[in-house]
Amino acid sequence: MLTLLLLLTLSYIVKQKIRGKTYVYEAVGYWDPEKKQARQKRKYLGVWDEKTGEIIPKQAERDVRTTKSFGQVYLLFEVCKGIKLKEKLENALGPDGKDVLALAMSKVLQPEALRNIVHVMGDSCIAEMCSSDASFKSQWLSDFLRRLARNEVGMRRFYSSLVGDDESGLVYDITTLTSHSKSINRLEYGDDYRKLGLPQVNLGLVVSTRSKLPLYSKLFPGCVNDVVTLKNLVADVKDLGIGDCTFILDRGFYSESNVKEMQVQGIDFVMPLPFSTKIGKNSISATNLNIETAGNARRFDSGIYYVVEKDIELGKGKVFAYILFNEKRRGDEITAFYNRLMDIEASLEGKRPFGDAYNHFKRVANDFSNYFEFELQEDIIHLERKPKAISQAVNRMGKTILLSSSKREWGDVLMLYRERDIVEKLYDELKNDLEMLPLRIHKNEALFGLTLIYFVAVIIRSLLVQKARKAKLLEKNSTTDLLLEMQKLRAVHIGNVWKLTEVTKRQRTILEKMGISIPLTPSLVIKNSGV
């Protein structure tokens, strides 16, 4: 009897083969007092692996292991398919390409500091859809950004992959990035130091007028001005495989040497001529009296412009100048000008200064200080307007002088110059929507790696905006609204299977209007994710 009791309390393994699979159970014997016989209880353990001789443990079908945001990641992947972004990154950067994409997407979804990226990754399906097994922790990020910065050949290959066969127009501009770091040697005290109070580095961005997407970016030391960057850029653009194209530049790039360089290189360009130049002043003076004549009136985009065209000898030859005058713009500029002038007077006239009187005046008046005579009487500020300086400023209002290296229709020149809005919007996204400033890194190499991450993030966000605008989804919503709505669509990991929460009517509308298929299962999307 004692032997029987011992046998009943022992557990043992039972294998049972069903339809080609061997299932493993733990069996425990017990005595059934009612039937007065030994019986057996079985506990399922898993499937027997014939190759390894190990048991693959079971997982309960209702065991929810984790839940992650899926909808917004799926949306970003889908909008990137048109330019095969993931494929281009991986072809250019190898295995690091998928991690660049993952980091860039995290910046679009949550513009957090790098140290918080690990939390963004933990709450979304980004890593799964990018097939990334990176930890995204601080040490990994530091090593990754340094490795990325050293891969100059791969980065150049990626930029080249973005260039289309029909790049006819390029917009180029630079912007200032600031940082508290003392270890980045490109940070220098540039022209904006007094205004920003921090050392800076300059970021140059080349944008395609065809795709409205950035094609190339480059970092310059903070003390390098716009004019100096252009010569190197011309060579860089040619290296990327861009042949004949038109450079669309801001007035900060104007100099006779830049014009000469582009003429020598055979670069077609459109740029404004600053009023402060001798040619600019002469052109405005020569047209002040006769520009508003019936014969000069033209219509562009429902607005009326008065246009005078003239040839100018400049640099190595002839350029073509287009003096444009718009009455509505003049009215708006005059109103804004006098409002600012009077605001400064209200802030200073008859007031006691804070600290040094003249420095206080310059700080408050800033670029309007040239329109006032300043006087301090018994520690009280007195201002007097300079009529001649004000008159000269007002005479320029509503006017623009555009230079073109080749003869064009005036409307084509204006249309090309208006393309500059593209790069200004992208810089606004970098600094505000993606929160690039101030730079939160402290190593020189990390700066170059981080710049690429933000560059890719701008591409992704631009693609999203373009597709949403085309679908007329931005008339009543912002891109942030769309992403927040899609964030509610989550993937739930149950057992070994990813399942989706219910797709809402609004989520379905967003996807359908953007021409994106409704996801059935996240497992299939994650498995087949390829942009």
C-alpha angles and dihedrals in degrees: 000000000000090000091053092051092051091051091050093054096049121094124216140178122261123192121201124184116214123173094339096313124103113220120199126215135181108229124201122186124221139172117252104211093193096053090030094225142105114267137179136235118202129205117195112234105174144266123323113237106217093197100051099025089230134124116247100217120237122245121207113248091226095045104117105207099178145335125219139181107263110160101069093045090050090050093052093047091051096050090051094055093083092069097030091236098172092048092050093049094049093045091051102036103024117216090351089066094077091051092050088054092047093051093045092051091049089054091053093049098040117009092207130151112273092253089064096049091096089066092050090051092048093056098044141053093241096113093045094049092045090048088234123156094182119133093222089209123143098268093045090050093051092050092044096051091049092049090048093051091053092054095082092151092054093047091050089049090053093050090049091052090060094058114101127212093249105046100153100157134038127187115205129188140147130222135191123252120192133203142176091221120121095191102065107094094199091063108101138160102264134175093289095055095104091052098040101031093214136090113260147207123205122234119202119202129192115200129190116235087205101056097018086227131121115259103181142008133192136183122227131186113269095248094055111103129214095262095058094052097059099072093055091044093058090058092045093052092051090051089056089061098255110143124173111014142135120251112217108200140178124241090260089073094056117117131130090242091054091050089049092049093052091047091052091048092046092240116161112220147176120199139148120257112232114240089224092070121092091242090050094050092047092048093052093046092049093054103037094095103038108028095091097065128126092246092058096051115116135169124229125172091341091308126111118233131180109219133196119180125199140164119240129196105228136152110338097349146326127346127182121240126201116194108199127189126188119185096203092052089048091055093049092048094048091050092049092045097053093042089056091044092053093044089057091049090050091051097048114019111104092358131124112244127240106238118324107019099217094044088050090052093048091048094052098037094038109164090004093064090097090066095062139065106221124213133169117208119180090338091308122119118234123186131194124189119242104227096193095050091045092048091052091051093048092049090060095050117113090019132111130179113206122190123207127186090215134039111267141161107274092237091055090053092051092046091052092049091050088060086077087083087077096067093041090056091048091052089049089053091049095051100035115018094035094032097222092161132118096026107240099202132095108198129081097225092045088060092062092046092047091050090059090050091054091043090057090043090056090051092051094047092046091052090050092050093047094050094044092048092049088051089051091238095130096064092089102008138054124225087253089058091052093049092047090052092049090047088071090067102089137183116228119203105216114177104316095332132089113220131183129235113235116294106237124224092251093049090049090051092051093051096043094049090050091049094246121142119243109253115241101189129003090219091065092045093048092047094049098035107140123144 
